[in-house]
Amino acid sequence: MEKLIVSSSPHLQGGKTTQTIMLDVIIALTPAMIASVILFGPRAAVVILTCVATCILSEYLCRKAMKRPQTVGDLSCVVTGILLALNLPVTISPFIAVFGGVVAIVVVKQMFGGIGQNFVNPALTARIILLNSFPSRMTHWVQPFDYTATADAITTATPLGILKEGTGEALPSYIDLFLGNNAGCLGETCALAILLGGIYLIARRVISPVIPVTYLATAAVFSALFGRDPLFDLLSGGLLLGAFFMATDYTTSPLYFWGRVLFAIGCGALTMVIREFGSLPEGVSYSIILMNILTPLIERAVKPRPFGALRQRRARKGAAQDET
């Protein structure tokens, strides 16, 4: 006679692990990394390798110092390093990149318990800290294909910067924005590379299309309401990178469908409000971080009712009737 085995859930297990998911994300980010090296030269590869190496070493040393099991093998620190690098200009000092990697892993991730317990996106939080700590270095942009550009090179404006400042300088065409022929962070200029990676993640079912589609649609609607060019806004800045790779972070985004919709609408609306009315031309990082903080409240509001449970209002009404 077969034994009846009683165990706690989950009773069915998929083949995906943290490592395989992170590996898929790394594969999805590869087109953006290749595009950054083509557009900005070998210095882009140095920035990426510096951030990744710093994040790996920071996680290893931090886990060792805290006497906790090593988690370097799950590759989440590698993903954080790549995302941080793709949010930096090519002229950034390696020392600043190292500082950003330490902040992302040690302060934002490990001090809150490690993977799955941080309440905000580590790479974006590190970028915001760097942006406020080193504003001139974090906004020092150069034109693509100028492989000789250094930290002392003449700075140029990003497409959103040109639009914000209203200097009359010609805006890049849609095809330039799509292929990355414009100034900006390493991973935000080439829309084609980001879209390829995003489609790969959706096809592999690593992410749901709910957040990126709702985020981009909301941003387009608000762009039109503000009298801007929706397509220009979608292809400019870090909107695509944020929508596909950072707003969809498992730990800091809602679990339930309607929670994801509300989260993405908030991200899209805040992004465009900051772009239109803020002092900075870009608002993706701040909008995602703000919605990360609101995620627990969103989850509480949309949490589905357990099967067989009465709604609180009905339960109170029934109790009042019983008392009378």
C-alpha positions, 0 to 999 in steps of 0.5 A: 500500500502506498504511503500518504505523504503530507507536506507543506506547499509548494506541492509542485515545483517548476524548473526555474531557480534564482540562478536560471532566472538571473542568467536569463536576465543577463542574456537579455541585457547582453544586446544593451551591453554590446550596443553600449560598447559599439556606441561608446567604445572600450571604456563602456566595457571597463565601466561594466566590468568594474561595476560587476566585479565590485558587486560580486566582491562586495556581496562575497565579503559582506556575506562572509563578514555577516557569517551568512551563506554565500549567495554570489552563485545565484548571479543576482549581484551580477545583474545588479552590477550590469544594471548599475553600469547601464545607468552610468555615463561612459565618462564616469570615474571607475572609483565612482562606479566602485562606490555605486556598486558597494552602495547597491550591494552592501547598503541597499541589498545586504543590510536589509537581509539579501536577495528578496528582502530589499524594499527598493531596487539596488541599482536604481537607488545607487544611481540616485545616490551617485546622482546626488553625490556627484551631479557633474560627473553623473551628467557628463554626456558625450556623443556616440562613436567618440571613442577618445572621450574622457572625463575631460571631454566636452559635454553634450546634452541628452535628447531629454536635456535638449527638450528640457532646456529649449536651447533650439538645438536639433532633436535627434530623429526617431531612427537615431533614438531607436538605434542609439545615435544620441548621448545618454547612459550606457544602456538607455540610448539604443532602444532596439537593444532594450526591446530585444532583451525585453521581448526575450524576457517575456518570451521566456516568461521571466517577466509578465508583460503587464508592468512594462506595457502598462508603464509605457502606455501610461507614459505615452498617455501623459506625454500626449496630455502634456502636449509632448511627443509620446514616441519621442518620450518612449524612445528617450532616456531610461524609460524602456530600460526601466520598464523592462528591467527594473520596474519588473524586479520580483522583490520590489514590484507587486505580486498580484495582477491589479497591483502590477497595473496600479504600480505601473500606472504610478510609475508612468504618471510620475515619470512624465510629471517629473519630466514635464515639471521637475528640474531634472529632464529624466524621472524614471529612477525616482518614479520606480523607487517611489512606487517600490516604497508604495508596493506593500500598500498596493499589495494590501489594497488589492490582495485577493480574498481567500476562498470561503472568507467573508468580506470584512464589511459583510462579516461586521454587518452579520455580527451586528444583526446577530446582536440585535 
